[in-house]
Structures are given as structure tokens and as C-alpha cells.
């Protein structure tokens, strides 16, 4: 286990804004003087310079633009019509888990952030890569962090035996009593929420992460600190990630995402966070657990991130969008960019090992380096998505 963290810039936001304003004014003046000398005095020079520096500022502050545009498109929490129906269910019991660390693991570790990684039984390489990188961090920015893996049952006896041996050796597996399959991902998430609420209710935050995601606990805690500094009320029902808006149910019976009208009648789902990685505050975990325990599980099951979104909607919890979570177009690698990213999806085990080592190989990037690299990464991701469309 490692105690590694990525130092990041902690400049107050008003200083950043003032510095940016100075940069714009100085840049416009330099542009006007130099360009004006080359092409002669023309009324187009100030317009051209303003356009160039507006584009540069858009790159520098693409996260603010992303958050603002997304907030304009998000729906408001209202009454939950057309969703799943209430039904009482018994509370989670310890015997519902075939494998798990000691029931006192959280009481002993007292984690500030607990990360539960949903993983398939056969993905040993992915789990080990996480242990060797971000999952090995136990102390980040003065806070205790703990990472565990959530798996289901395997139909392969040999693989089931390997899971038992892995759990005995590593002590970080939680296995629910359900067959591990794509269609049961919702059951895996329900089992994860129930375990966290039952055995780790003292954790300040819970992060749900897929095992092909490179997660960055240091970037997350830094983001929470600068985004909600001194505002505890904002964190009471935090449901944070990359928000998907106005997603329509898939009515194609041949699709693995098929959801008939009998299960969900509305034409669009409530806004929800991408299931690749999202973060819940302690009160949100409790409310989501109660909401999830009080809904009828239809057949077929909705995708897990949509189901969590439906439960959040029923509990009156609105998702919070962050551009530092992936979950849309793949984000190409950039050392300074990845220092700021909280989660990066579609990361293979060997890539995770390489990226993590490279990110920690040299001194932290400057504020300007992070802003520029992050803007370019997001722009490349957007252009790549357009070319593939």
C-alpha cells in the first residue's frame, strides 16, 4: 500500500480570475501591436485578436463552460411519475455476502472516503492494477481513503475458488449473493449501497468506480475543497459525476439496454450520473439506500446508473455535474490533464500502470499547464467523438 498524492495548485479563485483578466488585457495589447505592425492598421485587428484570445480563454476555462452549459440543460427535481413502484424489502444482513472483509473494517480504518470498485470475477489484472496505483493510496490530503472491490458469484468453479484465495490474500473483496453478469449490474450496485450503509456508515464520501476507470482520490478531494469550501449544506445530498440528460429509454427488444414501457412509462429518464464513476455524500448514501430498498425490481432490470438516477429522483436528490469525471467521449492522455481528472474511463490495466507512474514521475504541473492541458484533452475528446459519429 502506498501513501502517494498529487500536489495540485491551491490558488484562491479570485486570484485566478484576476490573473486571467490581466493576461487577457496584456495579450490583447501585444496582439494589436504586433499584428497591427505586420498587416497594417485595420479595424479587423482588434476583432481578430479578441477572437483568438476568446478561444484561448475557452480552452483555459472549458470546465467552467461545461458546468454552466450542463446546468442550463438539467431538469429540476419534481415528483417522480412513471418510475418504479414502492415495495417494502428487508434490511441487508451480513449473511447476504459470501465474501467480505471483517464487519469492523470501517470502524478500524475510519475512512473519510471509501471507494467501492465494481469488478467482474475474471478481472484480476484490473483489480491488481488498481491496487498498484490509485487503490493503494491510504492517506490523501490528510484524509483516510479505503478501496474495496464489489463482485458477484461466478458460474466457473475454478474462478470461484480463485476469488476465495484472492479475498483471503488481499482482504479487499465484497461478494454479493447473485450471479455476476451484465444484466445483474443493478443488483451489484444495490448490494454495494447496502453494504456501505450497513458496514461503513461513518465514511464521509462513497465513490462508486468501474474497474476500467483510473480514479484520482487526490483530485476528487481537491475538487470538493475548492468547489464547496465552507459550505457543508451543499454536501448534504451530494450525487456527483458526469451527468447525462434527457436520455430516452431503449425500446428495442434486441438491445441489451431494452426497457419496455411496462417497466418505465416516461419518454426520458431523470438526469443521472454516468455509472463509470460517481460520488455520494454520507446523507445521500442513506437516502439512496432507503429509496433503493423501497422500489420494485422489474424485469428486465434498468441499467445500474439509470436505476441509481431513478432512486435519487425518488429521494429528491439532484445530480451535480463535474467536467472532471469522464463518462462521455474518451479523454486522450495528457500528464497535466490527468492530474486534474477525477476519473478516466476505458483504461486498460497496463495503461493505468503507465499513466499513474508518468503522472507521478515529475513535479506537479503549473496552474497554466493544467488549464491548458485539460482544455486540449477535452477538445480532442470532443473532436474525436464528432469524427466517430
N, C-alpha and C positions, 0 to 999 in steps of 0.2 A: 504494500500500500504506500502511496506517495503523498507528499504534502506539497503540491505544486500549485501555483496560481499565476495567472497572467496579470501583471500590473497594468492598469489602464488609466487613461487620463481622467483626472477628477476636477478639471477646471469648472468653476461655477458657470451656470448657463448664461447669466447676464454678461460675464466677461467674454464668453464665446460669441455672443451676439454683437457686443461692442467691437471685438476684434474683426468679426466678419464685415461689419459696416465700414470700418477703416480700410480693410482690404478692397472692398468694392470701390470706394471713393478713390483710393490711390490707383487701383487698377484702371478705372475709367480714365483718369487723368493721363496715365502713362500711355494707354491705348490711343487716346485722342492725339497726344503729342507725336508719338512715333508713327502711327498710321497716317496722321494728317500730313506729316513731312513727306511720306512716300507717295501718297496718291493725291496730294494737294488738298487745300481747304475745301471741304464739301459738307453740305448738310447731312450727307449719309454717314459721315464718320461717327458722330455721336450715337446714331441709331445702330450702326454695325457693332460698335464697342459695347453698347448696352445689351444687345442681343447675345454677344459672346459671353459676357460676364453673367447674364441671367442664366444661360445654360450651365456655366460653371457652378453657380450657386445652387442650381437644381441638383447637380451631381453631389455637391457637398452636403446638401440637406435633403437628400432623397428620402430618408427615413421620416422626417417631419412631413414631407409632402404625401408620402404613402399613408401615414397615420391620419392626416387630415382628410384625404380623399376617401379613405375607407370609412371614417367616422360619418361622412356625409351620406354614404350609401347604406349604413347599417340601420336596421329596423329597431323600433323601440319595444321593450318588453311589455307585453299586454297579456290578455287572457289566453290560455293555451287551448285553442279549439282544434279539433281534428287530429289530436295526438293520441298517445297510448292511454288506456283506461286504468283507473286505480284498482289495486288489488292488494290486500294485506299479505305480507310474507314474513316468515320467522326471522329473527336476527341471525347473523353469521355465528357459527360455533367453531372452535378450534379443530374439531374432528373433520370439518369440511375441507381441510387442507392436508394433502397426502405428504408433502414435504414443506418444511419451513424452518427458519432459524428458531432459536429459543423465543417463547412468547414474551420474554423480558428484554429482547434485544434492543428495543427503542428506549425502554426505561434505563438501561445501562448506558447506551450511547448518547441519549438525549439529542437527537439530530435537530438542527434548525431547518434543514432541507432534506427530505427523503426522496430519492429518485427511484421509481419503480419502472424497470425496463421490461416491456412485453416482448417475449422471445419464444421462438419455436424450439421444441426439444432438440432438434438436429443442429441448431445453430451454435455449436460450441465455440467455433472460431470467432464468431461475432461477440459472444459473451466474454471471451478471453481478451479480445482486442479492447473492449470497454474497460475491463479490469486493469489492463496495462496502460490505459490512457486516462480519460476523464473520470471513469468509475473508480479509479484508485485514489482520487482526492478525498481526503477525510477532514481537512481543515481549510476552508476557503474564506478569505476576508474576515477572519476571526470567528467564523461560524462552523459548527459541526455539520458535515454532509455525509449521508449514508446512501449507498446504491445497492438495490436488490433486484433480482430477476423474477418475473412472473411467467410461469409456464403452465401448460395443461398436461393431460395424460397422453402418452404415446401408445399407439397400437402395436409398435415393434417391441417385443420383449427385451431384445438386446439393448435398444436405445433406452428403454425404461430403466434397465439396470445401470446403464452409464449415468443417467440422471441422479440415481440414488448415490452413486460413487462421487459424482461432482458435488452434490449437496453436502455430503459428508466432508469432502476435502475443502471446499470453498466456503461453505456456510452462508451462502447468499441466494439460495433458491427458494421460491414460494411456489408450490404446485397445487393448483386447484383440482377439484374432483369433476373434470369434464374433459372430453376428447379435444386435443389441441388441433384445431382446423381453422381455415379462413372464416367459415360460417359461424364459428364459435368465438370470434374475436370480441363480440359484445359480452359474452359470458366471462371472458378473461378480464375485461375491464371492470365488470361488476364485481368479480372476485377480488380484483386489485383494490377497488374502492372500499369494499367491505373489510378487507384485511387491514388496510391503512387506518380505517376508522376504529376497528376493534383493537389493534395491537400497537398502533403508533399515533394516537390522537394528539400527542403533545407536540408533534412536528409543526413548525410554523408554516411550512410550504410543502406541497406534494407536487412532484413533476412526473408526469407520465411520458415515457420516451420509447420509441420503437428501437429495436436492436440494430437497425441500419442507419441510425442517426448519430452524428458526432455532436454531443451536448457539451455545453460550456458553463458549468456552475458559476465560475467567476464572473462571466459576462452577464449571467442572469441576476446575480446579487448586485452587481454594479448598476444594471438597468433598473432594478427595483429601487435602489437607493436614490438614484438621480431623478426617477420619474415620480416617485411618491414620497420624497423626503419629508418627514414630519407630518404626513397625512395618513394616520392609521385608519381613518374611516374608509378611505379609498380601498384599503386592502381587505375589508371585512368579507366581501364576496368576490374575491379576485378569481377570474377564469381567463387566463392569459395565453395567447398564442397567435397563430396566423389565422385570421377569421375568414371563413368562407360565407358569402352572402347569396341569398336568393337561389339556392341550389334546388332544382326540381327533382322529385322522386323518379327513379328509373322504372318505367312501366313495361320494359321489355322482358318477357318471361325467360328469354335465353341468356340474359345477363346475370352475372354473379351478384350484381347490385340490385336485382329486381325487388321491387316493393309494391305489392298490389294495393289498390285503393281501399280494400277491406282493412288493411293494416294502418295506412295513413291516407287520409282523405284530401288534405290540403294540396295545393298546386306547388308550393315551395316549402322547404324546411325553415325553421327559425335559424338565425345566424348561429354558427358554431365554429369552434377552433379545430384546425386540422389535427387529426389523430396522430400525426407523426411525432408531435411533442406539444404538450401544453402544461400549464402550471396552475395549481389551485391553492388558494389560501386555506388555512385551517377551518374557518367557518364555512367556506364553500364546499370543502370535502364532506362536512357533516350534512349540509343541506342536500348535496347531490346524492349522498348515500341514502338519506331518508327518501328522497324522491325516487331513486332507482329501486328501492325496496318496496315501493308502493305502486309500481306500474306493472301491467300485464305484459309478459314476454310473448310477443306474437311469433307466428311462423309464416314466412321466413323472418329472421331477426334483422332489424335495420343495421347498417354499418355502425361500428362502435362509436366513431366520432359523432355521427348524426344522433345516435341514441343518447350520448352524453349531452349533446346540444338540446335535445328534447327534454331531458331531465332538468337541465339548467333553466330552460324556458319555463318549465312547470314550477320550478323553485323560485322563479323571479330573479335569476342571475343572468345578467347580460355579459356576453364575452367581451374581452378587451383585446384589441388588435395590437400586435407589435411587429414591425418590419424586420426585427432581428431574429424572427423564427422563420425557417423555411417551411415548405409545405405546398408551394406552388412550383414555378419553374426551378430546375436545378441551379444552384448557385455555384459558379465556377470558382476554383480555388484561388485565393489571394491571401498571403500571410497576414497582412494588416486587416483585411476584410474579415477573416476568420477569427481574429482576436475580438471583434465586436459581435459576431454572430452568436446567438444563444443556441441555435440548433441548425444543423445542416443535414438534410435528408439525402438518401441514396448514397451512403458512404460505405464502401466495402471495407472489410477488416484490415487489409493491407494498406488501403488508403488512409484509414483512420490512424494507424500507427505512424505512417509517414507524415501526415498533416500535423498531428499533435506534436511530434518531435520537431518539425520545422517551425511551428508557431512558437515553441519554447526555446528555439536554438539561439536566438539573439535578443537584444534589448527590445523592450516594447516599442511599438510604432508611435510616432508623434500624433497629436490630435489631427493635424492636417493629413498625415499619411493614412490614418484610419478613415477619415471622412472621404478622402479621395478614393481609396481602395474599395470601400464599401459601396460608394456610388457607382464605380465602374463595374463591380461584381453584379450589382442589381441591374444595371443597364445591359450587361452582357446576358444575364439570365432572361431579361425581357425580350431582347432581340432574338435569342435562341428559341424562345417559345413562339415568337412570331414566325420564324423560319420553318419550324416544325409544323405549324398549324396549316 
